[in-house]
Amino acid sequence: MNPAVVMIVRGLALRCPKCGKGGIASSLFSLREACPSCGVAIETRTGEASGGMAINLVTTTILATIGVWWFGVFGSMSLLPLMVGLMVGGVAFSMVFHRHACGAWVGALHATADIGEAPVNVQAGSARKTGGLKIRSAPPGVRRMASAMPVATMQSAPENQKAV
């Protein structure tokens, strides 16, 4: 099986994406900082849980849509009990599935090597610390291109713009 799929499935099952042995959930709504078995980092950067929240939201929405369609086509239930039942069921599913979705996201981060761990192959002295960001310098003779994009662009007021 594809190693990336294995890591995502391990995370979905609340197991460590790397070793598959350690449990990564510490409570109903949070994950551990590191695997208790192998010690690999689980969530290293602030905001990494947002991917899990997106997985949870999309999955809950898809299931609610299927439920509305299924009961609307095949059910003889009136609309109010159907909507209340689907809303309560959606909230309950979302609460139970939250850590599994976050685990799947952590598995995806490990599968893409985007977990935020310190690079293994960086030589001593080739990286400098700058305000929480790690910047690696280029090897001698290699020219690095700037890849930063501006966050926002300034536009002049409409009265100052020339008509084209």
C-alpha positions as CSV (number, residue, x, y, z in Angstrom):
1,M,0.0,0.0,0.0
2,N,1.1,3.6,-0.7
3,P,3.0,4.9,2.4
4,A,1.1,8.2,2.2
5,V,-2.2,6.4,2.4
6,V,-0.9,4.3,5.3
7,M,0.1,7.5,7.2
8,I,-3.3,9.1,6.7
9,V,-5.2,6.0,7.7
10,R,-3.0,5.6,10.8
11,G,-3.8,9.3,11.7
12,L,-7.5,8.6,11.1
13,A,-7.3,5.7,13.5
14,L,-5.6,8.0,16.1
15,R,-2.3,6.2,15.8
16,C,1.1,7.7,15.2
17,P,1.6,8.3,11.4
18,K,5.2,7.2,11.6
19,C,5.3,4.1,13.8
20,G,1.6,3.2,14.0
21,K,1.9,2.2,17.7
22,G,1.4,5.2,19.9
23,G,-2.0,6.8,20.4
24,I,-2.0,10.5,19.4
25,A,-5.2,11.6,21.1
26,S,-4.9,13.1,24.6
27,S,-8.6,14.1,25.1
28,L,-11.8,14.3,23.1
29,F,-10.8,17.6,21.4
30,S,-7.0,17.6,21.4
31,L,-3.9,15.7,20.2
32,R,-0.7,15.0,22.0
33,E,2.4,17.0,21.3
34,A,4.5,13.9,20.4
35,C,4.0,10.2,20.0
36,P,4.4,8.3,23.3
37,S,6.0,5.4,21.5
38,C,8.5,6.9,19.0
39,G,8.6,10.6,20.1
40,V,7.8,12.1,16.7
41,A,6.2,15.5,16.8
42,I,2.4,15.5,16.2
43,E,1.5,19.2,15.9
44,T,4.4,21.5,15.9
45,R,3.0,24.7,14.5
46,T,0.2,26.9,15.6
47,G,-2.8,26.5,13.3
48,E,-2.1,22.9,12.1
49,A,-5.5,21.8,13.5
50,S,-7.3,24.0,10.9
51,G,-6.8,21.3,8.3
52,G,-8.5,18.8,10.5
53,M,-11.3,21.2,11.1
54,A,-11.7,21.6,7.4
55,I,-11.8,17.8,6.9
56,N,-14.4,17.6,9.7
57,L,-16.6,20.3,8.2
58,V,-16.5,18.9,4.7
59,T,-17.3,15.3,5.9
60,T,-20.1,16.5,8.2
61,T,-21.6,18.6,5.4
62,I,-21.4,15.8,2.9
63,L,-23.1,13.3,5.3
64,A,-25.8,15.8,6.2
65,T,-26.5,16.5,2.5
66,I,-26.7,12.7,1.8
67,G,-29.0,12.4,4.9
68,V,-31.3,15.2,3.6
69,W,-31.4,13.7,0.2
70,W,-32.0,10.1,1.4
71,F,-34.8,11.0,3.8
72,G,-36.3,13.5,1.4
73,V,-36.5,10.9,-1.4
74,F,-37.2,7.7,0.5
75,G,-38.6,8.9,3.9
76,S,-42.1,9.8,4.8
77,M,-41.0,12.0,7.7
78,S,-42.1,15.6,8.0
79,L,-39.6,18.3,7.5
80,L,-39.2,19.6,11.1
81,P,-38.2,16.3,12.8
82,L,-35.9,15.6,9.8
83,M,-34.0,18.9,10.1
84,V,-33.8,18.7,13.9
85,G,-32.5,15.1,13.8
86,L,-30.0,15.9,11.1
87,M,-28.7,19.0,13.0
88,V,-28.4,17.1,16.3
89,G,-26.8,14.2,14.4
90,G,-24.5,16.5,12.5
91,V,-23.3,18.2,15.7
92,A,-22.8,14.9,17.5
93,F,-20.9,13.4,14.5
94,S,-18.7,16.5,14.2
95,M,-17.8,16.4,17.9
96,V,-16.9,12.7,17.8
97,F,-15.1,12.8,14.5
98,H,-13.0,16.0,15.3
99,R,-9.9,14.2,16.6
100,H,-10.1,11.6,13.9
101,A,-10.1,14.4,11.3
102,C,-7.2,16.1,13.0
103,G,-5.4,12.8,13.1
104,A,-5.9,12.3,9.3
105,W,-4.6,15.8,8.8
106,V,-1.5,15.1,10.9
107,G,-1.0,11.9,8.8
108,A,-1.3,14.0,5.6
109,L,1.3,16.4,7.0
110,H,3.7,13.6,7.8
111,A,3.1,12.0,4.4
112,T,4.0,15.3,2.7
113,A,6.9,15.9,5.1
114,D,5.3,19.3,6.0
115,I,5.1,18.7,9.8
116,G,7.4,21.5,10.7
117,E,10.3,19.4,12.0
118,A,13.8,20.8,11.8
119,P,15.5,19.7,8.6
120,V,17.7,16.6,9.1
121,N,20.2,17.4,6.4
122,V,21.0,21.0,7.4
123,Q,24.7,21.3,8.3
124,A,25.8,23.3,11.4
125,G,26.2,26.9,10.6
126,S,24.2,26.8,7.3
127,A,21.0,27.9,8.9
128,R,20.4,31.1,10.9
129,K,17.6,31.8,13.2
130,T,15.5,34.8,12.4
131,G,12.5,35.7,14.5
132,G,11.1,32.2,14.7
133,L,11.8,31.4,11.0
134,K,14.6,29.1,9.9
135,I,16.3,30.4,6.8
136,R,18.8,28.2,5.1
137,S,21.6,29.9,3.2
138,A,22.4,28.7,-0.3
139,P,25.6,26.8,-1.0
140,P,28.5,28.8,-2.3
141,G,28.1,29.7,-6.0
142,V,24.3,29.1,-6.1
143,R,22.1,32.2,-6.6
144,R,18.8,32.1,-4.8
145,M,15.8,33.8,-6.2
146,A,13.4,35.6,-4.0
147,S,10.1,33.8,-3.8
148,A,8.2,36.2,-1.5
149,M,5.0,37.6,-2.8
150,P,3.4,40.8,-1.5
151,V,0.5,40.2,0.8
152,A,-1.5,43.1,-0.4
153,T,-1.1,45.7,-3.2
154,M,-1.7,49.3,-2.7
155,Q,-4.1,50.9,-5.2
156,S,-4.7,54.6,-5.7
157,A,-8.1,56.1,-5.3
158,P,-10.3,56.1,-8.4
159,E,-10.0,59.9,-8.8
160,N,-6.2,59.6,-9.1
161,Q,-6.3,56.8,-11.7
162,K,-5.9,57.7,-15.3
163,A,-8.6,56.5,-17.8
164,V,-7.4,53.9,-20.2
